């Protein structure tokens, strides 16, 4: 990465995450086809829902005959973490219009959020609409295209795990975490590693007591609070 925040750089910076979108998008398309969804329906879900985890849950609930209200509620709970991410992202775009802020928030994903937080380490805490919107749109269209392709291939590939596609998203987040750690010089490395370890254990033990659709929000809030305390204590 560098300190440029134009459209061309946005495309270049987003390319490493594209492979993760392709892998998990193909997996969703294949799974969607396996539960009876046609490629058109899979594409419509990716266009209008645009939420990886929620789409997997939606496909499963549709195939099981759950009522629409239950599906909507489940989707909201799974994606409610975006409220926290949007709040963290909003200060970077105060100088832009409400419309541009809505566009950024609409297409924001876990990956583009992590990418943006990593990018601002190289730009003295700055982000631009042009760069972030480019990162969001590249991610969006890659996800839609790969999920449709996965649905088209669904008749050939029955199990995405055979190709290791189920690990694509995990691998992408590991890479983004690594880039964040090595590029952030504002926080001591031992603080970052301590927070990572703490969050790991929170997730591990939280899965025992907390529903998975709420776990990310709870762990995020607790992890942030612990991170602030550790930062102040160690500094």
N, C-alpha and C positions, 0 to 999 in steps of 0.2 A: 504493500500500500504506500501511497504518498499523500501529500497535503492538498492535492487538487480535488475540487468538488463539482466538476462539470459532468455533463451527460456521458461523454466518452469514458471518463474515469469510472463513473457509476456502473457502466456495463462491464468494464474490465474487473472492477472490484467484486462484482456479483458472480462472475463466472465460476469461481471455485465452489459456490453453494449450489450452482445449477445441477451438478451431478447428483447431489443429494435429493433435489426435487425430482429429477428424472427417475431415480431409483424408487423412491417412495410413491411417486405418481404412478409408475408402472404397476407397483404392488397394489395400489388402490384400484386401478382399472381392472386388473386381473381378478381381485377379490370381488369387486362389484359385479363383474360378469359371472363369477361363480355362484353368486346368490340370486342371479336372474335379472340383473340390470343390463339394459342394452347400452351400446356406446353413446347414443344420443343422451340418454338419461345421466350417464356417468359424466359426460361433458357439461351438462346443465348443472349438475351438483357442484362441479369444480368452478364453474363460472359464477354461480350465485351464492353458494355456501362458502367456498374457498377456505376450508379449514381442515387440514389433514386429519387430525385425530377425530374431529367431530364427524367428518365424512365416513370414516371407517365405522363409527358407532351408528351413524344414520343408516348406512347400508345394512348393517346387521339388524337394527331395529325394524327397518322396513320389511326385511325378509321374514322377520318373526311376527309381523302383524301388529306392532305397537301402534297406539293412536298417535295422531299427528301432534297433539299437545305435548305428549311425553317426549317425542323426538325433539320438538322445539326447546323444551326445558333442558333436556340433556345437552343439546348443542350450546345453549346459553351458558350452562355451568362449565362446560369444557373450555369455552372460549372467554370466560369472564376474566382470565388472567390478562387479556388484552387491555383491560381497563388500567391495570397497573403499568403495563408497558407504554400505553398512550400517555399516561401522566408523566412518565419519565422522559418521554420523547418530546412532549409539547413545548418545554422551555426553549428548545433549539429553533422553533419556528414561530416565535412570537411576532416577528416582523412581517410575517406573511399574512395574506388574507384568510378569512374564515374558510372560504372555499378550498384553498390549497391545504389548509390544515385538515379539512374533512377528507380530502383525497388521500393525504398521507395516512390518516387513521384508518380509512377504509381498507387499504391494501397492506397495512402493517402485518407482519408475521413474526414469529419467534426468530426466524433466521435473519430477516432484514433488520429487526431490532438489535440482535447481537452484532450484526455487521456494522450497523450505525454506531453502536457504543464502542466498537473497536476502532472505527474510522476516526472518531473525534479525538482519539489519542494522538493522531498524526496531524490534526488541524487546529491545535490549541483550543479544543472544546467547541469547534464550529461544525455545523452541518447545514447544507443548503437544500432547498426544495428540489432543485434540478437533480442533484445527486441521489437523494433519498427516494424520490419518485421513480427515477430510473431503476434503482435497485428493486423497488417494489414491483414495478411493471414487468421487469425481466423475470422475476420470481413467479409472478402471476401467470404469465403466458406460458412459461415453461411447465408449471404445474398442470394447467389445463391441457396442453398438448400431450404431455406424458401420460396423464390419466386416461385420455381418450385412446392413445396408442395402446396402453395397457389393456383397455377394454376390448380393443380390436384383436389383441394377441391372446385374449383370455381363453379362446377356444383351443389354443396350442399349448400354452403354459398353464397348467392346472394349479401349481403350487409355487408362489413367488419365493418361498424359503429355499427352494432348490437352487436358485440363482443368487441367494444371499441378499435379495432386495429388501428383506425385512430389517436388515441392519444398516441400510443406507442412511436413514435419518439420524440414527445414533452416531454413526461415524462422522456425519457432517457437524453435529453439535460438539463432538470431541475436538474436531479441528477448530471450530470457532472459539471454543473455550481456551485452547492452546494459544491461538493468536491474541486473544484478549489478555492473557496473563503475560505474554512476552512483550506486549506493546504498551501496556499501562505502567508508566513510570511515576504516577502520582501516588500510588499506594505500594507499600513495601510488599515484596514477594511473599514473605512469611505470613502476612495478613491475608493475602489472597489464597494461599494454600490452606490456611486454617479455616477460612470460610468455605472453601471447596469441600474439605473433609467434614465440616459440621453439616453442610447441606446434604452430603452423601448419607450420613447417618440419619439425618432427619427424614429423608425420603425413604430410606430402608425400613426404619421403625414406624414411620408414619403410615406406610402401606398396610400395617397391621390394624391400625385404629381408625384411619380416615379414608372415606370413599375416594377412589382414584380421580374422580372429576373435580374434587375440591383440594386434593393434595398439593397441586402445584401452587395454588394461591396461598394456602396456609404456610407451606415451606418457604415461599418467596418472602412473605411478610416477616416470618421468624428469622429467616436467613439474613435479610436486610438489617433487621434490628441487631442481631448478633454481630454482623459485619461492622456496623457503626460503633458498637461498644468496643470490639477488638481493635478497630482503627484508632480510636481515642486512647485506649489503654496502652497499646504498643507504641504509638507515637509519643 
